[in-house]
């Protein structure tokens, strides 16, 4: 932060570039935080994919533990895609996963998109 003094009586406030980036990143992450639940068919495989859990659960271990708990409640196969940071479950479980995230983990409904 710096204040620049000019010949006038008013002081002008200017932000450092790093402060400006930090503020805009915080604002964007709060707005853009969404969990996306999709159902995809690949030939014979039918899978439900979840992306965005890492935005709500900062710790990777906690995120994976939540995904494993969802797997146990669904009684289905599970796979973690580390490159995409997404979780896949065998079968169509969009509604069930949505309900689990809202009831058990207190995530807001408006932050979960089901496709």
N, C-alpha and C positions, 0 to 999 in steps of 0.2 A: 504494500500500500504506500502511496505517496501523495503528497499534497503539493501542488505547484503554485507558487506565489507569483502573481503577475502584478502589474502596476495598479490594477483595480483592487477594490476592497474585498471582492469575492474570492473564495478559495475553491479550487476545482479538485474534485476527488477522482483519481484514476486508479483502476485496479491493475495489479500485475497480471500478466498473461496466465500464470499458473493458477491464481485465485479465480480468474474468470472460467478457466477450464474445469476446475474443481466444482464450482457452483453449477455450471451447466450440466456436468456429468451427474451430479446428485439429483438435479431436477429431472433429467431425462430418465434416470434409472427408476425413480419413483413412478413416473408416468408409464414407462414402457415395461414395467415388471408384469409379466403375464406368463401363466402356465398354459401350454397348448396341448390338448389331448386330441390325437388324430387316429382314425381307423384306416389302415391301408391293407389292400389285398395284393399279394405278390404271388402269381400263379396259384399254388395250392395253399400258401401260407397266408393266414389272416392275423394281423397283429394290431395292437393298440400301442401307439407311441406317445410318450410324454416328454416334452421339452420345457425347460424353464424352471425346474425344481431348484437348480443351483442359484437362481436369483433370490429365492426366499429363504433358502437354507445355505448359509455361507460356508459352513464346514462340510467338506466333501464326504467325510465319514457319516455325518448325520443325514445327508442327502441319500446316500446309498442305503443306510439303515431304514429310512422311511420307505424307500422303494422296495426293499426286501419285506418289510411289514405289509405293504400293499400286496405283494406277491403271495404271501401266506394267506391273507384274507381272501384273495381271489382263487387260490389253489390252482395256479397255472404256471407255465414256464416263463422265465424272465431272462432278459439279456440287457447289459449296459453297453452303450456305444460311447466309448471314451472320446473319440474324435468329434462326435456331434453333441456330446453331453446330453444324451437322451436315453430313455429307458423304454424297453419294448416288452410287451406281455402278449402271450399267445391268446388269440381270440378277441372278440369285441367286448370290451369292458369299459367303454367310455363313461356310461352313466354311473356305474359302480365306483370307478376311480374318482369321478367328480364328487360323489357323495362322501367317500372316505376322506378326501382332502378337506372338504368343508367341515364335516362333523368331527373327525379325529384330530386334525391339525389346525383347525380354526382359520383356514385361509378364506379371504373374502370371495364371494361368488363372482363379483365383477372382474376379478383378476384371473379367472379360469375360463379359457375359451375351449369349447368342445366342438369339434368338426366331424 
